[in-house]
Amino acid sequence: MRVDSRTRSAVELEEFLKQFDFPFVTNLRDTQVYVHAARDGLSVFDMPRSRAEHDWEQWRTLTRWIGRQAGK
């Protein structure tokens, strides 16, 4: 689901998810980087740093969380 993290909708979504045993790990920005990556058959991690570094930072939060869960 695409929700701009700067909006009231994002706050409402996060509050809604708190009702469940479902962790809210991070937001990924709504960007054309994903469209371009899909068009070119790439992931954001295959793209040049200059085009996707901000997205890598956002994904880092999620990948670290997954790593911690896998180690349990």
Biopython code that builds the backbone (N, CA, C, O; Angstrom):
import numpy as np
from Bio.PDB.StructureBuilder import StructureBuilder

atoms = [
    (1, "MET", "N", (0.843, -1.171, 0.000)),
    (1, "MET", "CA", (0.000, 0.000, 0.000)),
    (1, "MET", "C", (0.888, 1.232, 0.000)),
    (1, "MET", "O", (1.851, 1.311, 0.762)),
    (2, "ARG", "N", (0.572, 2.164, -0.829)),
    (2, "ARG", "CA", (1.368, 3.380, -0.901)),
    (2, "ARG", "C", (0.745, 4.457, -0.030)),
    (2, "ARG", "O", (-0.389, 4.883, -0.251)),
    (3, "VAL", "N", (1.502, 4.883, 0.953)),
    (3, "VAL", "CA", (1.063, 5.943, 1.856)),
    (3, "VAL", "C", (2.254, 6.853, 2.086)),
    (3, "VAL", "O", (3.324, 6.398, 2.490)),
    (4, "ASP", "N", (2.071, 8.111, 1.835)),
    (4, "ASP", "CA", (3.138, 9.081, 2.076)),
    (4, "ASP", "C", (3.333, 9.210, 3.583)),
    (4, "ASP", "O", (2.396, 9.552, 4.304)),
    (5, "SER", "N", (4.541, 8.939, 4.059)),
    (5, "SER", "CA", (4.806, 8.925, 5.505)),
    (5, "SER", "C", (4.613, 10.285, 6.159)),
    (5, "SER", "O", (4.575, 10.371, 7.386)),
    (6, "ARG", "N", (4.492, 11.336, 5.382)),
    (6, "ARG", "CA", (4.322, 12.680, 5.939)),
    (6, "ARG", "C", (2.856, 13.064, 6.112)),
    (6, "ARG", "O", (2.556, 14.196, 6.491)),
    (7, "THR", "N", (1.941, 12.139, 5.839)),
    (7, "THR", "CA", (0.524, 12.481, 5.846)),
    (7, "THR", "C", (-0.208, 11.933, 7.064)),
    (7, "THR", "O", (0.300, 11.075, 7.787)),
    (8, "ARG", "N", (-1.391, 12.441, 7.265)),
    (8, "ARG", "CA", (-2.269, 11.956, 8.339)),
    (8, "ARG", "C", (-2.629, 10.493, 8.089)),
    (8, "ARG", "O", (-2.776, 9.721, 9.037)),
    (9, "SER", "N", (-2.771, 10.110, 6.834)),
    (9, "SER", "CA", (-3.093, 8.719, 6.499)),
    (9, "SER", "C", (-2.031, 7.765, 7.033)),
    (9, "SER", "O", (-2.352, 6.677, 7.510)),
    (10, "ALA", "N", (-0.794, 8.164, 6.955)),
    (10, "ALA", "CA", (0.297, 7.321, 7.459)),
    (10, "ALA", "C", (0.187, 7.151, 8.964)),
    (10, "ALA", "O", (0.393, 6.054, 9.483)),
    (11, "VAL", "N", (-0.131, 8.213, 9.658)),
    (11, "VAL", "CA", (-0.307, 8.154, 11.109)),
    (11, "VAL", "C", (-1.481, 7.233, 11.445)),
    (11, "VAL", "O", (-1.391, 6.411, 12.356)),
    (12, "GLU", "N", (-2.569, 7.376, 10.710)),
    (12, "GLU", "CA", (-3.738, 6.533, 10.951)),
    (12, "GLU", "C", (-3.435, 5.065, 10.661)),
    (12, "GLU", "O", (-3.889, 4.188, 11.395)),
    (13, "LEU", "N", (-2.687, 4.792, 9.622)),
    (13, "LEU", "CA", (-2.310, 3.418, 9.297)),
    (13, "LEU", "C", (-1.450, 2.816, 10.408)),
    (13, "LEU", "O", (-1.667, 1.677, 10.823)),
    (14, "GLU", "N", (-0.491, 3.575, 10.875)),
    (14, "GLU", "CA", (0.372, 3.078, 11.948)),
    (14, "GLU", "C", (-0.439, 2.790, 13.210)),
    (14, "GLU", "O", (-0.215, 1.778, 13.876)),
    (15, "GLU", "N", (-1.380, 3.675, 13.540)),
    (15, "GLU", "CA", (-2.237, 3.456, 14.704)),
    (15, "GLU", "C", (-3.101, 2.208, 14.511)),
    (15, "GLU", "O", (-3.280, 1.430, 15.448)),
    (16, "PHE", "N", (-3.627, 2.015, 13.329)),
    (16, "PHE", "CA", (-4.427, 0.835, 13.023)),
    (16, "PHE", "C", (-3.614, -0.443, 13.204)),
    (16, "PHE", "O", (-4.100, -1.408, 13.794)),
    (17, "LEU", "N", (-2.395, -0.455, 12.707)),
    (17, "LEU", "CA", (-1.556, -1.651, 12.796)),
    (17, "LEU", "C", (-1.168, -1.984, 14.234)),
    (17, "LEU", "O", (-0.883, -3.141, 14.544)),
    (18, "LYS", "N", (-1.155, -0.988, 15.110)),
    (18, "LYS", "CA", (-0.823, -1.231, 16.512)),
    (18, "LYS", "C", (-1.868, -2.102, 17.207)),
    (18, "LYS", "O", (-1.593, -2.679, 18.259)),
    (19, "GLN", "N", (-3.065, -2.200, 16.623)),
    (19, "GLN", "CA", (-4.126, -3.016, 17.206)),
    (19, "GLN", "C", (-3.851, -4.514, 17.048)),
    (19, "GLN", "O", (-4.478, -5.335, 17.717)),
    (20, "PHE", "N", (-2.938, -4.861, 16.184)),
    (20, "PHE", "CA", (-2.657, -6.248, 15.861)),
    (20, "PHE", "C", (-1.236, -6.606, 16.295)),
    (20, "PHE", "O", (-0.412, -5.727, 16.547)),
    (21, "ASP", "N", (-0.971, -7.868, 16.376)),
    (21, "ASP", "CA", (0.380, -8.324, 16.684)),
    (21, "ASP", "C", (1.164, -8.337, 15.371)),
    (21, "ASP", "O", (1.577, -9.387, 14.879)),
    (22, "PHE", "N", (1.352, -7.150, 14.831)),
    (22, "PHE", "CA", (1.972, -6.984, 13.523)),
    (22, "PHE", "C", (2.920, -5.798, 13.614)),
    (22, "PHE", "O", (2.466, -4.661, 13.739)),
    (23, "PRO", "N", (4.207, -6.032, 13.557)),
    (23, "PRO", "CA", (5.153, -4.921, 13.751)),
    (23, "PRO", "C", (5.156, -3.942, 12.584)),
    (23, "PRO", "O", (5.091, -4.332, 11.418)),
    (24, "PHE", "N", (5.232, -2.684, 12.924)),
    (24, "PHE", "CA", (5.403, -1.637, 11.919)),
    (24, "PHE", "C", (6.896, -1.338, 11.886)),
    (24, "PHE", "O", (7.429, -0.740, 12.820)),
    (25, "VAL", "N", (7.568, -1.745, 10.826)),
    (25, "VAL", "CA", (9.024, -1.689, 10.784)),
    (25, "VAL", "C", (9.529, -0.397, 10.161)),
    (25, "VAL", "O", (10.419, 0.246, 10.717)),
    (26, "THR", "N", (8.984, -0.007, 9.028)),
    (26, "THR", "CA", (9.494, 1.173, 8.335)),
    (26, "THR", "C", (8.519, 1.645, 7.272)),
    (26, "THR", "O", (7.551, 0.956, 6.951)),
    (27, "ASN", "N", (8.779, 2.810, 6.735)),
    (27, "ASN", "CA", (8.087, 3.326, 5.555)),
    (27, "ASN", "C", (9.067, 3.310, 4.396)),
    (27, "ASN", "O", (10.250, 3.603, 4.570)),
    (28, "LEU", "N", (8.580, 2.973, 3.230)),
    (28, "LEU", "CA", (9.373, 3.111, 2.016)),
    (28, "LEU", "C", (8.753, 4.234, 1.208)),
    (28, "LEU", "O", (7.539, 4.265, 1.008)),
    (29, "ARG", "N", (9.564, 5.136, 0.752)),
    (29, "ARG", "CA", (9.021, 6.311, 0.081)),
    (29, "ARG", "C", (8.367, 5.948, -1.250)),
    (29, "ARG", "O", (8.744, 4.973, -1.901)),
    (30, "ASP", "N", (7.405, 6.732, -1.628)),
    (30, "ASP", "CA", (6.704, 6.593, -2.891)),
    (30, "ASP", "C", (7.543, 7.320, -3.936)),
    (30, "ASP", "O", (7.578, 8.550, -3.963)),
    (31, "THR", "N", (8.217, 6.562, -4.793)),
    (31, "THR", "CA", (9.160, 7.159, -5.726)),
    (31, "THR", "C", (9.164, 6.440, -7.066)),
    (31, "THR", "O", (8.817, 5.262, -7.150)),
    (32, "GLN", "N", (9.551, 7.141, -8.088)),
    (32, "GLN", "CA", (9.655, 6.565, -9.431)),
    (32, "GLN", "C", (10.847, 5.631, -9.567)),
    (32, "GLN", "O", (10.981, 4.942, -10.578)),
    (33, "VAL", "N", (11.715, 5.599, -8.559)),
    (33, "VAL", "CA", (12.879, 4.705, -8.604)),
    (33, "VAL", "C", (12.427, 3.265, -8.815)),
    (33, "VAL", "O", (13.055, 2.519, -9.567)),
    (34, "TYR", "N", (11.344, 2.873, -8.156)),
    (34, "TYR", "CA", (10.846, 1.498, -8.294)),
    (34, "TYR", "C", (10.294, 1.236, -9.691)),
    (34, "TYR", "O", (10.461, 0.143, -10.232)),
    (35, "VAL", "N", (9.652, 2.213, -10.259)),
    (35, "VAL", "CA", (9.128, 2.086, -11.625)),
    (35, "VAL", "C", (10.281, 1.898, -12.602)),
    (35, "VAL", "O", (10.229, 1.023, -13.467)),
    (36, "HIS", "N", (11.312, 2.711, -12.466)),
    (36, "HIS", "CA", (12.474, 2.618, -13.357)),
    (36, "HIS", "C", (13.224, 1.304, -13.156)),
    (36, "HIS", "O", (13.692, 0.697, -14.119)),
    (37, "ALA", "N", (13.335, 0.874, -11.919)),
    (37, "ALA", "CA", (14.012, -0.393, -11.641)),
    (37, "ALA", "C", (13.255, -1.552, -12.289)),
    (37, "ALA", "O", (13.864, -2.415, -12.922)),
    (38, "ALA", "N", (11.940, -1.574, -12.134)),
    (38, "ALA", "CA", (11.130, -2.648, -12.733)),
    (38, "ALA", "C", (11.232, -2.610, -14.255)),
    (38, "ALA", "O", (11.344, -3.653, -14.899)),
    (39, "ARG", "N", (11.193, -1.437, -14.816)),
    (39, "ARG", "CA", (11.301, -1.292, -16.270)),
    (39, "ARG", "C", (12.614, -1.865, -16.786)),
    (39, "ARG", "O", (12.666, -2.482, -17.851)),
    (40, "ASP", "N", (13.672, -1.650, -16.011)),
    (40, "ASP", "CA", (15.003, -2.084, -16.435)),
    (40, "ASP", "C", (15.368, -3.482, -15.929)),
    (40, "ASP", "O", (16.479, -3.958, -16.165)),
    (41, "GLY", "N", (14.432, -4.140, -15.231)),
    (41, "GLY", "CA", (14.692, -5.478, -14.718)),
    (41, "GLY", "C", (15.699, -5.497, -13.583)),
    (41, "GLY", "O", (16.481, -6.439, -13.453)),
    (42, "LEU", "N", (15.680, -4.445, -12.751)),
    (42, "LEU", "CA", (16.631, -4.309, -11.652)),
    (42, "LEU", "C", (15.909, -4.222, -10.324)),
    (42, "LEU", "O", (14.700, -3.994, -10.274)),
    (43, "SER", "N", (16.643, -4.401, -9.269)),
    (43, "SER", "CA", (16.137, -4.032, -7.947)),
    (43, "SER", "C", (16.747, -2.679, -7.627)),
    (43, "SER", "O", (17.655, -2.226, -8.324)),
    (44, "VAL", "N", (16.262, -2.038, -6.593)),
    (44, "VAL", "CA", (16.861, -0.747, -6.220)),
    (44, "VAL", "C", (18.311, -0.919, -5.805)),
    (44, "VAL", "O", (19.092, 0.031, -5.864)),
    (45, "PHE", "N", (18.683, -2.138, -5.381)),
    (45, "PHE", "CA", (20.064, -2.384, -4.955)),
    (45, "PHE", "C", (21.016, -2.542, -6.139)),
    (45, "PHE", "O", (22.233, -2.479, -5.969)),
    (46, "ASP", "N", (20.468, -2.747, -7.330)),
    (46, "ASP", "CA", (21.277, -2.851, -8.542)),
    (46, "ASP", "C", (21.500, -1.492, -9.193)),
    (46, "ASP", "O", (22.327, -1.365, -10.096)),
    (47, "MET", "N", (20.784, -0.492, -8.750)),
    (47, "MET", "CA", (20.856, 0.837, -9.359)),
    (47, "MET", "C", (22.066, 1.603, -8.827)),
    (47, "MET", "O", (22.567, 1.306, -7.742)),
    (48, "PRO", "N", (22.525, 2.576, -9.585)),
    (48, "PRO", "CA", (23.653, 3.385, -9.118)),
    (48, "PRO", "C", (23.332, 4.113, -7.814)),
    (48, "PRO", "O", (22.193, 4.515, -7.578)),
    (49, "ARG", "N", (24.326, 4.271, -6.997)),
    (49, "ARG", "CA", (24.176, 4.959, -5.713)),
    (49, "ARG", "C", (23.492, 6.312, -5.887)),
    (49, "ARG", "O", (22.636, 6.682, -5.083)),
    (50, "SER", "N", (23.855, 7.035, -6.908)),
    (50, "SER", "CA", (23.299, 8.373, -7.110)),
    (50, "SER", "C", (21.788, 8.359, -7.329)),
    (50, "SER", "O", (21.126, 9.366, -7.081)),
    (51, "ARG", "N", (21.234, 7.244, -7.788)),
    (51, "ARG", "CA", (19.798, 7.157, -8.057)),
    (51, "ARG", "C", (19.004, 6.530, -6.926)),
    (51, "ARG", "O", (17.807, 6.787, -6.795)),
    (52, "ALA", "N", (19.658, 5.703, -6.098)),
    (52, "ALA", "CA", (18.863, 4.919, -5.153)),
    (52, "ALA", "C", (19.381, 4.923, -3.718)),
    (52, "ALA", "O", (18.855, 4.191, -2.879)),
    (53, "GLU", "N", (20.383, 5.715, -3.420)),
    (53, "GLU", "CA", (20.973, 5.668, -2.079)),
    (53, "GLU", "C", (19.939, 5.928, -0.978)),
    (53, "GLU", "O", (19.940, 5.251, 0.050)),
    (54, "HIS", "N", (19.066, 6.903, -1.196)),
    (54, "HIS", "CA", (18.047, 7.215, -0.192)),
    (54, "HIS", "C", (17.154, 5.993, 0.050)),
    (54, "HIS", "O", (16.762, 5.721, 1.184)),
    (55, "ASP", "N", (16.842, 5.275, -1.001)),
    (55, "ASP", "CA", (16.001, 4.083, -0.877)),
    (55, "ASP", "C", (16.753, 2.959, -0.170)),
    (55, "ASP", "O", (16.154, 2.210, 0.601)),
    (56, "TRP", "N", (18.036, 2.832, -0.417)),
    (56, "TRP", "CA", (18.839, 1.820, 0.283)),
    (56, "TRP", "C", (18.756, 2.045, 1.782)),
    (56, "TRP", "O", (18.629, 1.091, 2.550)),
    (57, "GLU", "N", (18.827, 3.296, 2.202)),
    (57, "GLU", "CA", (18.774, 3.618, 3.628)),
    (57, "GLU", "C", (17.450, 3.164, 4.233)),
    (57, "GLU", "O", (17.417, 2.622, 5.338)),
    (58, "GLN", "N", (16.360, 3.391, 3.501)),
    (58, "GLN", "CA", (15.059, 2.978, 4.013)),
    (58, "GLN", "C", (14.944, 1.460, 4.075)),
    (58, "GLN", "O", (14.366, 0.919, 5.017)),
    (59, "TRP", "N", (15.484, 0.779, 3.091)),
    (59, "TRP", "CA", (15.443, -0.681, 3.076)),
    (59, "TRP", "C", (16.329, -1.278, 4.161)),
    (59, "TRP", "O", (16.048, -2.368, 4.660)),
    (60, "ARG", "N", (17.387, -0.580, 4.529)),
    (60, "ARG", "CA", (18.308, -1.085, 5.553)),
    (60, "ARG", "C", (17.562, -1.379, 6.854)),
    (60, "ARG", "O", (17.823, -2.394, 7.500)),
    (61, "THR", "N", (16.643, -0.506, 7.239)),
    (61, "THR", "CA", (15.851, -0.732, 8.445)),
    (61, "THR", "C", (15.105, -2.057, 8.352)),
    (61, "THR", "O", (15.085, -2.831, 9.310)),
    (62, "LEU", "N", (14.492, -2.319, 7.201)),
    (62, "LEU", "CA", (13.724, -3.548, 7.020)),
    (62, "LEU", "C", (14.624, -4.775, 6.957)),
    (62, "LEU", "O", (14.319, -5.792, 7.580)),
    (63, "THR", "N", (15.716, -4.701, 6.223)),
    (63, "THR", "CA", (16.588, -5.869, 6.097)),
    (63, "THR", "C", (17.249, -6.215, 7.431)),
    (63, "THR", "O", (17.455, -7.392, 7.727)),
    (64, "ARG", "N", (17.581, -5.214, 8.233)),
    (64, "ARG", "CA", (18.145, -5.485, 9.555)),
    (64, "ARG", "C", (17.110, -6.144, 10.453)),
    (64, "ARG", "O", (17.436, -7.067, 11.199)),
    (65, "TRP", "N", (15.865, -5.679, 10.389)),
    (65, "TRP", "CA", (14.799, -6.287, 11.185)),
    (65, "TRP", "C", (14.607, -7.748, 10.774)),
    (65, "TRP", "O", (14.482, -8.621, 11.633)),
    (66, "ILE", "N", (14.581, -8.016, 9.488)),
    (66, "ILE", "CA", (14.428, -9.395, 8.999)),
    (66, "ILE", "C", (15.576, -10.254, 9.501)),
    (66, "ILE", "O", (15.357, -11.383, 9.940)),
    (67, "GLY", "N", (16.788, -9.739, 9.445)),
    (67, "GLY", "CA", (17.944, -10.471, 9.933)),
    (67, "GLY", "C", (17.825, -10.830, 11.401)),
    (67, "GLY", "O", (18.176, -11.939, 11.805)),
    (68, "ARG", "N", (17.329, -9.892, 12.201)),
    (68, "ARG", "CA", (17.135, -10.162, 13.630)),
    (68, "ARG", "C", (16.060, -11.236, 13.842)),
    (68, "ARG", "O", (16.196, -12.082, 14.727)),
    (69, "GLN", "N", (15.006, -11.204, 13.042)),
    (69, "GLN", "CA", (13.942, -12.197, 13.176)),
    (69, "GLN", "C", (14.428, -13.582, 12.760)),
    (69, "GLN", "O", (14.039, -14.585, 13.359)),
    (70, "ALA", "N", (15.266, -13.638, 11.752)),
    (70, "ALA", "CA", (15.784, -14.923, 11.269)),
    (70, "ALA", "C", (16.710, -15.552, 12.299)),
    (70, "ALA", "O", (16.839, -16.775, 12.356)),
    (71, "GLY", "N", (17.357, -14.718, 13.118)),
    (71, "GLY", "CA", (18.287, -15.226, 14.123)),
    (71, "GLY", "C", (17.602, -15.722, 15.391)),
    (71, "GLY", "O", (18.259, -16.270, 16.276)),
    (72, "LYS", "N", (16.307, -15.537, 15.482)),
    (72, "LYS", "CA", (15.581, -15.959, 16.704)),
    (72, "LYS", "C", (15.314, -17.437, 16.698)),
    (72, "LYS", "O", (14.718, -17.961, 17.640)),
]
sb = StructureBuilder()
sb.init_structure("model")
sb.init_model(0)
sb.init_chain("A")
sb.init_seg("    ")
for serial, (resi, resn, name, xyz) in enumerate(atoms, 1):
    if name == "N":
        sb.init_residue(resn, " ", resi, " ")
    sb.init_atom(name, np.array(xyz, "f"), 0.0, 1.0, " ", f" {name:<3s}", serial, name[0])
structure = sb.get_structure()
